[in-house]
Each structure stands twice: as C-alpha cells, then as structure tokens.
Amino acid sequence: MPPSNPTTASTAPSRRSASSPLIRNYLLLYNIVCFLGWATCTLRAAALLPLLAPSGHIPAIFDHVFSPLLTVTQSLAFLEILHSLLGIVRAPVFTTFLQVASRVLVVWGVMFLFRDRGDGYGGIVGGLAPTGAKLGDWAFLGCLGAWGITECIRYGFFALQVWGKGVPGWWLWLRYNTFYVLYPIGITSENVLIWLALEPARQLDPLYRWFLIAVMVIYIPGSYILYTHMIAQRRRALRGKKKSN
C-alpha cells in the first residue's frame, strides 16, 4: 500500500465526461470543497502552532484539528475511487485505490484507532500528555503539513482546470515542484506514526501489528516507484508547457 501520490492522483474530468456540464459542475464543487477542507485543516494547525509550541501544548493541536475536520476531509477522497470507477476522471482505478487507501489507513487505522492509548504515542493519544511534545506529535504535524499543502495545491489546480479559466504559471510550478520536499516529509511522518502504532496494535490484535509491518515494508518499493514516476511526470508536464508557449 504505497503512500499517496500528489501528482498522479487526478480529479480532472476525462475526455468523455468533459462535455457534460453536470459532471463538470460536480467536479468543480468537489475540488472546491476538498480545497477548503484541507486549507482549513492546514491553516488551523498553522495558527495554533505558535500559540501552543512555546508552552509545550503541541499535542492539543491534534484535538483541535483531527476530528471531525481532518477525518471528514480525508474521507472525502473515497469519492475519487468512485470517480475513477465511473470513468469521469483521468485516473486508473487501482492506482487511485492505493493512493487513497494509504492515507485513510493512517488517519483511521492509526490516528483514530489509537488516539486514546498511552504507550508513549505522543499527541496522537488525544491529549493524555497535555504538555511536552513527543515524536508522534511532530509526525502528526509532518503528515498534516505535507498533506495539507499538497492537497490545497492539487485540488486548487484541478478546480481552476475544470473551471476553464486557466491555471497560473506559478500554481503549475507549485504542483510539479513542491513534491520534492513535501513527499519525503509525508512518507517519513506516515511511517513514524505506523511504527509508533505497532505496540498498541499488538495489544489490540497481533495480526493487525503484522499488517502494519507489511504496510511499512510495501512503503519501501512503493515510495521509490511513485517518487521517480512523479519526477518523470513533472518533466512531461513542464515540457508540454514550454511547447505551448
């Protein structure tokens, strides 16, 4: 289950559905709602960080952002699997499923499932340690920051594309360059959270712990494949932009 790929996951209409005003309006609304959801998550965390960090109350950011804001925003991505199945977007079903499933696993199968457990799990334990940030707190912020910035760029890009008014050059640059930094941050943070969840998972069910270990193993080749694919896709996109100019 490789990590989500901010460059390949598409919410732009396919050629077959682009001519349908109903589908175009739906996709425009979907992209705008997702953009606003991720922007709210990211900006709320960014606003709380300087207020809570000096006093060591970073774990409280999780409580302010996670539920229902982050859970609902991330769960909306399930619709992208349906979009791909119905052929209304240009995205392979299997790839889209893997991309969505990896994020959903971290949000629901790690953050949500173990949020009330101690076990040295940092802020992801729902404020059991109200002061003194731990590794899990920084990993949560790493996920939220990498996901939030990436998704604001991605959904904003597709909203402008579906709207048909054109995407500014600087937004195109952000879409095909920020992954160089954000992708490693997101991958590392996701794996830290999964690693920290191994002991709580063992207490819950030993099989679930082995499942999480298997996921971490899959991250190794999956991350390399997707990262190099994004680099190649970036070249194609920017090369096409130069030719059009």
C-alpha angles and dihedrals in degrees: 000000000000122000120270116278114223094196105046100040103098131198094170117113121262119240091257094054098035091085093057112092090199093056093042092052091047093051091046090053092045093052093046093049092048091046091052092046094053092041090054092049093048098043093046091053091044091051093048097045099073090043096050104030098072091055094043094245095128092128088068090068088070091056092049097048111025106069127069097345102057096031093053095042093051093042090058086072088075085078089065089067088054091047090054093045091053092046095236093126134045099249134108113247097227095047092046091050092052093047094050094040094056093056094042090051092055094045100042103018096046115012097038098034096051102028093111097046124101109206093127090288096146122218092343087080092077100256100313085136101043095180133038116046117239134196092273091056093055091044090053090051089047091054093044094047096046094042095043098050092042094049095045088055093044099045092040090051093052093043090057091043094051091043088059098223095115132257117262115243093241091055090050088051091051092049094054100036111036092070089074088074105020097050096059090045092051095045093048093047093048091051093047090055092047090048091050089050094057095089095045087046091053090053090049096045128332090221091059089053090054089048090056090048089052090051091053090051091051089052090068100066093024093057093050094047094048095042093053090044090055091051090052092046090050090055092051094047096047092042089054090049092054092050092050090053 
